[in-house]
Structures are given as C-alpha cells and as structure tokens.
C-alpha cells in the first residue's frame, strides 16, 4: 500500500520574510521532498496549512489502514528531505505503518509530534 508524504507548503520558520526569501520554507521543503520521493516509490502532495505553525516545517506520513505520523520543526534542507522520504519508504514497507525506532533515519528523531491510529473501516 502506497505511503504518502503530505507537505505543508505555507510553513514559514521564524524570521521568514518575502523580501529575503520569495518562497516559503514549506515550498522549498516540498520541492526537496518531491525531488527525492519518486525514486523511493512514495507519493507526495502539498496542502496549504497543517496548522502547526510553531513547528514549521510540517509533514505527515500516511497510508490507508496504517498508523499516520505528523512531524515538524525541520529546516528545509536536502538531508532532512531525504530522511523524511527514507522514513516514508519504511512506513510503506511496514504492515501497520509502525517503524522500529532503531530503523528511523537520524534526522527524523525528535521531530514526531503526533501518531494517529487508522480510521475504523466500519460505522
């Protein structure tokens, strides 16, 4: 089952101004993640505002019927983008979406803000 990385493209880290940086931090981060995701076999999508402004840059790793994770407080760097993609690939390979801590890429450790259980498939 394909895992998705949802990326907030409106995230702005403290000190961001359009005069010094025409793209938001989220737009920069989204581009870095998108550049790496296809080769890992995970999908991406951008959303405008994940309401985690104090933790910019924010992403979610999700797949149907699996645990979902929200991560934040990233610098939009190539290394962080690759770590998120690597984590999403591990999430995709996991039956439940849970990835053992020992397998987490170093750059995602300390950035998890929420884990959500899958929605029930019955009413």
Buried (B, 14 or more C-beta within 10 A) or exposed (E): EEBBBBBBBBBBBEEBEEEEBEBBBBBBBBBBBBBBBEEBEBBBEBBEEBEBBEBBBBBBBBBEEBBBBBBBBBEBBEEBBBBBBBBBBBBBEBEEBEBEEEEBBEBBEEBBBEEEEBEEEEE
